[in-house]
Amino acid sequence: MKKAFTLVEMLVAIVLITLLIGVAVFSFRMQLLTIGKTKTEAINDVLKYNQIKSALESIKYYVIREYDMLNQPIRKLDYFFNGDEKHALFITNNPVYTDKVSLVELSCLNHSLLYKEEPLYSKMDYLQPSFSIKNHDKLKIYDDLDKCEFYYVDEQENLVRQIANKIPKEIYLKIQKDKKDISVYSKIEEDDNQTAARVYNAIYEE
């Protein structure tokens, strides 16, 4: 004769099954949250990478207003770039916060990559671009970095750590976080005539 389960045994079995189901559901939810967080971080990294690359590759000549011998206003092209191993200061057509030509600075400070911008033709002396005290926008792009430093390729194809008053041909921002390489390589447009033509067209279309 087969022995039947007692009520206590059935209750214990139900409790154990409920606990197992609860643990499984909890583990599954945690796995989904981890996947979602990883996916979000990956998307954010792609957006940050594209923001930096776009700003660097949009380094261009910009327009300044001067006066000729007859005191008549004239427009001509100029350029601005200063960079060393920890900073890059430049004029770009593609900043983050606005669609206006802006002065931008990327800085590697305190294990972070910082971004700063200000429209060039606002209250700035565009003949000697520099940030005002209150008008610029700031953004911390990365923090807790293992490495953050700039390299440049000059007109003679030399890899240098510092460049001033010249637009480099290439910029390499070496970034490492949690032993993962997230470096940014940007090649600056070489055709100056084409760049100038685009700038002049933008001026006269305004």
NORGI-V88361 format. One record per residue. N is the residue number from 1. SS is DSSP state (h for helix, s for strand, l for the rest). OMEGA is omega in degrees with one decimal (* if undefined). D_LAST is the distance of its C-alpha to the last C-alpha in whole Angstrom. Layout:
n ss omega d_last
N SS OMEGA D_LAST
N SS OMEGA D_LAST
//
This chain:
n ss omega d_last
1 l -178.9 98
2 l 179.6 94
3 l -179.8 93
4 l 175.8 91
5 l 175.4 88
6 l 179.8 88
7 h -179.7 86
8 h 179.5 85
9 h 178.4 84
10 h 178.5 82
11 h 178.2 80
12 h 179.1 80
13 h 179.3 78
14 h 179.0 76
15 h -179.7 75
16 h 178.5 74
17 h 178.4 72
18 h 178.6 70
19 h 179.4 70
20 h 178.6 69
21 h 179.0 66
22 h 178.6 65
23 h -179.8 64
24 h 179.2 63
25 h 178.7 60
26 h 179.7 59
27 h 179.7 59
28 h 178.7 57
29 h 178.8 55
30 h 178.0 54
31 h 177.9 53
32 h 178.6 51
33 h 178.8 49
34 h 178.1 49
35 h 179.5 48
36 h 179.1 45
37 h 178.8 44
38 h 179.4 44
39 h 179.0 42
40 h 178.3 40
41 h 179.4 40
42 h 178.2 39
43 h 179.3 36
44 h 178.2 35
45 h 178.4 35
46 h 179.7 33
47 h 179.2 30
48 h 179.5 31
49 h -178.4 31
50 h 177.7 28
51 h -179.9 26
52 h -176.9 27
53 h -179.2 27
54 h 179.2 23
55 h -179.1 22
56 h -177.6 25
57 h 177.2 23
58 l 173.0 20
59 s -172.9 21
60 l 167.5 18
61 l 178.4 17
62 s -171.0 15
63 s 172.7 13
64 s 179.5 15
65 s 176.0 15
66 s -177.8 19
67 s -179.2 20
68 l -176.5 22
69 l 178.8 26
70 l 179.1 25
71 l 177.1 23
72 l -178.7 20
73 s 175.6 17
74 s 177.7 16
75 s 176.7 14
76 s -178.5 16
77 s 174.6 16
78 s 177.2 19
79 l -178.8 21
80 l 175.1 23
81 s 172.4 26
82 s -178.5 29
83 s 170.6 32
84 l -173.2 35
85 l -177.8 38
86 l -177.6 37
87 s 169.2 33
88 s -177.7 30
89 s -171.5 27
90 s 174.3 23
91 s -179.8 20
92 s 175.8 18
93 l -174.6 15
94 l 176.8 18
95 l -175.7 19
96 l -168.8 22
97 l -175.0 21
98 l 175.6 17
99 l -179.7 14
100 l 174.2 13
101 l -171.5 14
102 s 168.4 17
103 s -176.7 21
104 s 173.6 23
105 s 170.1 27
106 s -174.9 30
107 s 171.7 33
108 s -176.2 36
109 s 174.2 39
110 l 178.2 42
111 l 178.8 42
112 s 171.1 38
113 s -176.0 35
114 s -179.9 33
115 s 178.6 29
116 s 179.8 27
117 s 174.5 23
118 s 178.1 21
119 s -173.8 17
120 l -172.4 16
121 l 177.8 14
122 l 178.6 17
123 l -175.1 20
124 l 170.8 20
125 l -173.3 21
126 h 173.4 19
127 h 175.6 21
128 h -172.5 24
129 l 174.3 23
130 l -176.6 25
131 l 172.7 25
132 l -176.0 26
133 l -170.0 29
134 l -167.6 28
135 l -175.1 24
136 l 177.0 24
137 s -178.3 25
138 s 179.1 29
139 s 172.3 30
140 s -176.1 33
141 s 177.2 33
142 s 170.2 36
143 l -177.9 40
144 l -178.4 43
145 l 173.0 42
146 l -179.1 45
147 s 176.6 43
148 s -179.3 39
149 s -177.0 38
150 s 169.0 36
151 s -178.7 36
152 s 171.7 34
153 s -176.3 34
154 l -176.0 33
155 l 179.7 33
156 l 179.0 37
157 l 177.8 37
158 l 174.1 39
159 s -174.4 39
160 s 178.8 38
161 l -179.2 38
162 l 179.7 36
163 s -176.2 33
164 s 175.7 31
165 l 174.9 28
166 l 175.2 28
167 l -179.4 26
168 l 177.2 29
169 l -179.0 29
170 s 176.6 31
171 s 178.9 31
172 s 177.9 34
173 s -176.3 34
174 s -178.5 38
175 s 173.4 39
176 s 177.1 42
177 s -177.9 43
178 l 178.9 47
179 l 178.0 47
180 s -179.1 45
181 s 176.7 42
182 l -175.8 38
183 l -178.2 37
184 s 175.9 33
185 s -178.8 33
186 s 176.3 29
187 s -177.1 28
188 l -178.5 25
189 l -174.0 24
190 l -175.0 25
191 l -177.3 23
192 h -179.5 22
193 h 178.4 20
194 h 177.8 19
195 h -179.6 17
196 h -180.0 16
197 h 178.8 15
198 h -178.7 13
199 h 179.7 11
200 h 177.6 10
201 h 179.1 9
202 h -179.9 7
203 h -172.7 6
204 h 174.4 5
205 h -179.9 4
206 l * 0
//
